[in-house]
Amino acid sequence: MEMNKGLLNLIIMVQNYKQLKLDEGLFYKKGIDWWNETKGYYFNIDMDLMHKLGLNKNLNDFDHVLSYKITDEMENTEYSELGKFTF
């Protein structure tokens, strides 16, 4: 599917949440189950928004969002031109 502003922002949001959980584990020097915490965060996103962006609440889409590589070029592209990238 083509990248768009909403999808890019959702990917960034979920990946940043993952990083927050990893950082909390290091800061507090305790084991945090970042994967389940991030999965819970993803699965709590509004279903209508997910469908609007072409995503589903399943492990395949969750893993794809987590592993998707956001490039500098994407972050520096005008929102109207994000369609040249695929997800």
C-alpha positions in Angstrom: 0.0 0.0 0.0 1.1 3.6 -0.5 2.5 5.5 2.4 0.5 8.5 3.6 0.7 11.0 6.4 -1.6 9.1 8.8 0.1 5.8 8.3 3.6 7.3 8.7 2.6 9.0 11.9 1.1 5.8 13.3 4.2 3.9 12.5 6.4 6.5 14.2 4.0 6.6 17.2 4.2 2.8 17.7 7.9 2.6 17.2 8.5 5.5 19.6 6.4 3.8 22.2 8.5 0.7 21.8 11.6 2.8 22.3 10.1 4.4 25.4 9.5 1.0 26.9 13.1 -0.1 26.1 14.4 3.1 27.6 12.3 2.8 30.8 13.7 -0.7 31.3 17.3 0.7 31.1 16.6 3.7 33.2 14.8 1.8 36.0 17.2 -1.2 35.6 14.3 -3.6 35.5 13.1 -6.0 32.9 10.1 -4.6 31.0 8.3 -6.8 28.5 8.5 -4.1 25.8 7.0 -6.4 23.1 3.8 -7.1 25.1 3.5 -3.5 26.3 3.9 -2.2 22.7 1.5 -4.8 21.4 -1.1 -3.7 23.9 -0.6 -0.1 22.8 -1.0 -1.0 19.1 -4.1 -3.2 19.8 -5.7 -0.3 21.7 -5.6 2.1 18.7 -9.1 2.9 17.4 -10.3 0.3 15.0 -11.9 2.8 12.6 -8.6 4.7 12.4 -6.7 1.4 11.8 -9.1 0.4 8.9 -8.9 3.9 7.5 -5.1 3.5 7.3 -5.4 0.0 5.8 -4.3 -1.8 8.9 -5.8 -4.5 11.0 -5.4 -5.5 14.6 -3.4 -8.6 14.0 0.2 -9.8 14.7 1.2 -9.6 11.1 0.4 -5.9 10.8 1.8 -5.2 14.3 5.1 -6.8 13.4 5.2 -5.0 10.0 4.6 -1.6 11.8 7.4 -2.4 14.3 9.9 -3.5 11.8 9.2 -1.0 9.1 12.3 1.1 8.3 11.5 4.8 8.1 14.2 6.5 6.1 15.5 10.1 6.3 14.1 10.7 2.8 10.6 9.8 4.0 10.8 12.1 7.0 11.9 14.9 4.8 9.3 14.4 2.1 6.2 16.6 1.8 3.1 14.8 3.0 1.5 15.1 -0.4 4.5 13.1 -1.9 4.6 10.2 0.5 2.7 8.0 -2.0 6.0 7.3 -3.7 6.9 5.1 -0.8 5.2 1.8 0.0 4.4 0.0 3.2 
